Amino acid sequence: TNPNQPYDMKEVLNQVLDDGEMFELMADYAPNIVIGLSRMNGSTVGVVANQPKVLAGCLDIDASVKAARFVRFCDSFNIPLITFVDVPGFLPGVGQEHGGIIRHGAKLLYAYAEATVPKLTVITRKAYGGAYDVMASKHLRADVNLAWPTAEVAVMGAKGAAEIIYRGSQDIEAKTAEYEDKFANPMVAAQLGYVDAVMHPRDTRARLCKELKFLEGKQQSRPARKHGNLPL
């Protein structure tokens, strides 16, 4: 499969959620991320998913704020969160930098880190750099992180990484292929404990239902404090 081929994440969601249905929120705002309410085995869940069909699924300011607000909404009403990840990074550009992409991206990171509801993550393809971190990664205390065999958990894409690591090399294509063989799969992340299991896409629904059932009574103690300091 071509890792740069766009696809509609909503078609993936339709195969996983109860009756293939989701009540999508803010569909026309920041369409590069999808948020909505649905059910898994009859239980209400909140869904956050990158949309590779729009801006290749990159996170920008609007998408970060949209998702962060929804994550906090779900945590407020004790709704478990399922996150589908296919993100090549934060959207580059002077406009994004001047608009405060780091600060706004931190809102999503904070929202996931602070949420105490069950958090399940499925990496379908790309999971690059800081954008991978903020999308309910194991580093943000997600409960279960699953990956498809097509997942790539890395700092950046193979070509860009090889050009930096092997700068000046006469055979950059061979080095790129070498990097792809090593990192263009979820196995290294699984060995390091950042991914709990690599599964076939057809098993996604059954595995998520099983994990949600297991996490039904999740209790997480929190520090005795008035509130955290959200990066506004």
VEXDREN-2710 file (C-alpha; in Angstrom, 1 decimal):
% VEXDREN-2710
k/r/px/py/pz
1/THR/0.0/0.0/0.0
2/ASN/1.1/3.6/-0.7
3/PRO/1.6/5.4/2.6
4/ASN/0.8/8.7/0.9
5/GLN/-2.5/7.6/-0.6
6/PRO/-5.3/9.5/1.0
7/TYR/-8.4/7.7/2.2
8/ASP/-11.6/8.6/4.1
9/MET/-11.2/7.8/7.8
10/LYS/-15.0/7.9/8.2
11/GLU/-15.2/4.7/6.1
12/VAL/-12.9/3.1/8.7
13/LEU/-15.1/4.3/11.5
14/ASN/-18.2/2.9/9.8
15/GLN/-16.7/-0.6/9.9
16/VAL/-15.9/-0.3/13.6
17/LEU/-18.7/1.5/15.3
18/ASP/-22.1/0.1/16.2
19/ASP/-24.3/0.0/13.0
20/GLY/-21.6/2.1/11.3
21/GLU/-23.2/5.2/12.8
22/MET/-21.7/8.3/14.5
23/PHE/-23.1/11.6/15.5
24/GLU/-20.4/13.8/14.1
25/LEU/-19.8/17.3/15.7
26/MET/-18.5/20.4/14.0
27/ALA/-18.1/18.5/10.7
28/ASP/-17.4/21.6/8.6
29/TYR/-14.9/23.2/11.0
30/ALA/-11.3/21.9/10.8
31/PRO/-12.4/18.8/8.7
32/ASN/-8.8/17.4/9.0
33/ILE/-9.9/16.0/12.3
34/VAL/-13.2/14.1/13.0
35/ILE/-14.9/14.1/16.3
36/GLY/-18.2/12.6/17.3
37/LEU/-20.3/10.4/19.6
38/SER/-21.1/6.8/18.9
39/ARG/-21.6/3.4/20.6
40/MET/-19.5/0.3/20.9
41/ASN/-21.5/-2.8/22.0
42/GLY/-24.3/-0.4/23.1
43/SER/-22.1/1.8/25.3
44/THR/-21.5/5.5/24.5
45/VAL/-18.0/6.5/23.3
46/GLY/-16.3/9.6/22.1
47/VAL/-14.4/9.3/18.8
48/VAL/-11.4/11.4/17.7
49/ALA/-9.8/10.6/14.4
50/ASN/-7.4/12.2/12.0
51/GLN/-8.8/12.6/8.5
52/PRO/-6.1/11.8/5.8
53/LYS/-8.4/13.1/3.1
54/VAL/-8.0/16.7/4.3
55/LEU/-4.5/18.3/4.7
56/ALA/-3.2/14.7/4.8
57/GLY/-4.5/14.5/8.4
58/CYS/-2.1/17.1/9.7
59/LEU/-2.9/18.8/13.0
60/ASP/-3.3/22.6/12.7
61/ILE/-4.5/25.2/15.2
62/ASP/-8.2/24.8/14.6
63/ALA/-8.0/21.0/14.6
64/SER/-6.0/20.9/17.9
65/VAL/-8.5/23.2/19.6
66/LYS/-11.5/21.3/18.2
67/ALA/-10.2/18.0/19.4
68/ALA/-9.1/19.3/22.8
69/ARG/-12.5/20.8/23.6
70/PHE/-14.2/17.5/22.7
71/VAL/-11.7/15.4/24.7
72/ARG/-12.4/17.6/27.8
73/PHE/-16.2/17.3/27.1
74/CYS/-16.0/13.5/27.1
75/ASP/-13.9/13.5/30.3
76/SER/-16.4/15.8/32.0
77/PHE/-19.3/13.4/31.3
78/ASN/-17.3/10.2/31.9
79/ILE/-17.5/9.1/28.2
80/PRO/-14.6/6.7/27.1
81/LEU/-12.4/7.9/24.3
82/ILE/-11.4/6.1/21.2
83/THR/-8.7/7.7/19.0
84/PHE/-7.8/6.7/15.5
85/VAL/-4.4/8.0/14.5
86/ASP/-3.0/8.7/11.0
87/VAL/-1.1/12.0/11.5
88/PRO/2.1/13.0/9.6
89/GLY/2.8/16.0/11.9
90/PHE/1.7/19.5/12.7
91/LEU/0.9/21.6/9.7
92/PRO/4.0/23.7/8.8
93/GLY/3.8/27.3/7.8
94/VAL/4.4/30.9/8.9
95/GLY/0.7/31.5/9.6
96/GLN/0.5/28.5/11.9
97/GLU/3.7/29.5/13.7
98/HIS/2.5/33.1/14.2
99/GLY/-0.9/31.9/15.3
100/GLY/0.7/29.8/18.1
101/ILE/0.5/26.2/16.8
102/ILE/2.7/25.0/19.7
103/ARG/0.5/26.6/22.4
104/HIS/-2.7/25.3/20.7
105/GLY/-1.3/21.9/20.1
106/ALA/-0.4/21.8/23.8
107/LYS/-4.1/22.1/24.6
108/LEU/-4.8/18.8/23.0
109/LEU/-1.9/17.2/24.7
110/TYR/-3.1/18.6/28.1
111/ALA/-6.7/17.4/27.5
112/TYR/-5.6/13.8/26.8
113/ALA/-3.1/13.8/29.7
114/GLU/-5.7/15.1/32.2
115/ALA/-8.5/12.8/31.0
116/THR/-9.2/10.0/33.4
117/VAL/-11.8/8.1/31.3
118/PRO/-10.8/4.9/29.5
119/LYS/-8.6/5.9/26.6
120/LEU/-8.1/3.6/23.6
121/THR/-5.9/4.4/20.6
122/VAL/-5.7/2.7/17.2
123/ILE/-2.8/3.7/14.9
124/THR/-3.9/3.0/11.3
125/ARG/-0.9/4.4/9.4
126/LYS/1.3/7.4/10.1
127/ALA/2.2/8.4/13.7
128/TYR/5.0/11.0/13.3
129/GLY/6.7/13.2/15.8
130/GLY/5.0/15.5/18.3
131/ALA/1.6/15.1/16.6
132/TYR/1.8/11.4/17.4
133/ASP/2.5/12.2/21.0
134/VAL/-0.6/14.5/21.4
135/MET/-3.0/12.0/19.8
136/ALA/-3.5/9.8/22.9
137/SER/-0.1/8.1/22.8
138/LYS/1.1/5.8/25.5
139/HIS/3.2/8.8/26.7
140/LEU/0.0/10.5/27.7
141/ARG/-1.2/7.5/29.8
142/ALA/-3.5/6.0/27.3
143/ASP/-4.8/2.7/28.6
144/VAL/-4.6/0.6/25.4
145/ASN/-2.6/1.5/22.3
146/LEU/-3.2/-0.8/19.3
147/ALA/-1.7/-0.6/15.8
148/TRP/-2.4/-2.0/12.4
149/PRO/0.5/-3.7/10.5
150/THR/0.5/-0.6/8.2
151/ALA/1.4/1.7/11.2
152/GLU/4.6/3.8/11.2
153/VAL/5.6/5.2/14.5
154/ALA/8.6/7.4/14.0
155/VAL/9.9/10.9/14.4
156/MET/9.3/11.7/10.7
157/GLY/8.9/10.2/7.3
158/ALA/11.6/7.9/6.0
159/LYS/12.8/10.2/3.2
160/GLY/13.2/13.3/5.4
161/ALA/14.8/11.3/8.2
162/ALA/17.3/9.6/5.8
163/GLU/18.3/12.9/4.3
164/ILE/19.1/14.3/7.7
165/ILE/20.8/11.2/9.2
166/TYR/22.8/10.4/6.1
167/ARG/23.4/13.9/4.8
168/GLY/26.0/13.9/2.1
169/SER/25.5/10.2/1.3
170/GLN/25.8/9.3/-2.4
171/ASP/23.1/6.6/-2.1
172/ILE/20.3/8.3/-0.3
173/GLU/17.6/6.1/-1.9
174/ALA/19.2/2.9/-0.4
175/LYS/19.5/4.6/3.0
176/THR/15.8/5.6/2.7
177/ALA/14.8/2.0/2.0
178/GLU/17.0/0.9/4.9
179/TYR/15.2/3.3/7.2
180/GLU/11.8/2.2/5.9
181/ASP/12.6/-1.4/6.6
182/LYS/13.4/-0.6/10.2
183/PHE/10.8/2.0/11.1
184/ALA/8.0/1.9/8.6
185/ASN/6.2/-0.7/10.8
186/PRO/4.9/-0.8/14.4
187/MET/7.3/-3.4/15.6
188/VAL/10.0/-1.2/17.1
189/ALA/7.3/0.8/19.0
190/ALA/5.8/-2.4/20.2
191/GLN/9.2/-3.7/21.5
192/LEU/9.6/-0.4/23.4
193/GLY/6.1/-0.7/25.0
194/TYR/4.6/2.2/23.1
195/VAL/2.1/-0.2/21.3
196/ASP/0.3/-2.9/23.3
197/ALA/-0.6/-5.1/20.3
198/VAL/-0.3/-5.2/16.5
199/MET/-3.6/-6.5/15.0
200/HIS/-5.2/-7.1/11.7
201/PRO/-7.7/-4.3/10.7
202/ARG/-10.6/-6.8/10.7
203/ASP/-10.0/-7.5/14.4
204/THR/-10.3/-3.8/15.4
205/ARG/-13.9/-3.7/16.5
206/ALA/-13.8/-7.0/18.5
207/ARG/-10.5/-5.9/20.3
208/LEU/-11.9/-2.4/21.1
209/CYS/-15.1/-3.9/22.6
210/LYS/-13.1/-6.3/24.7
211/GLU/-10.8/-3.6/26.0
212/LEU/-13.7/-1.2/26.7
213/LYS/-15.4/-4.0/28.8
214/PHE/-12.2/-4.5/30.7
215/LEU/-11.8/-0.8/31.4
216/GLU/-15.5/-0.3/32.4
217/GLY/-14.8/0.3/36.1
218/LYS/-11.5/2.3/35.6
219/GLN/-10.6/4.4/38.6
220/GLN/-7.7/6.9/38.6
221/SER/-6.7/8.9/41.6
222/ARG/-5.7/12.5/41.0
223/PRO/-3.4/14.9/43.0
224/ALA/-5.2/16.9/45.6
225/ARG/-5.3/20.3/43.9
226/LYS/-7.9/22.8/42.8
227/HIS/-7.3/22.4/39.0
228/GLY/-4.5/22.1/36.5
229/ASN/-3.1/25.0/34.5
230/LEU/-4.4/24.6/31.0
231/PRO/-2.2/26.2/28.3
232/LEU/-4.7/28.9/27.2
END
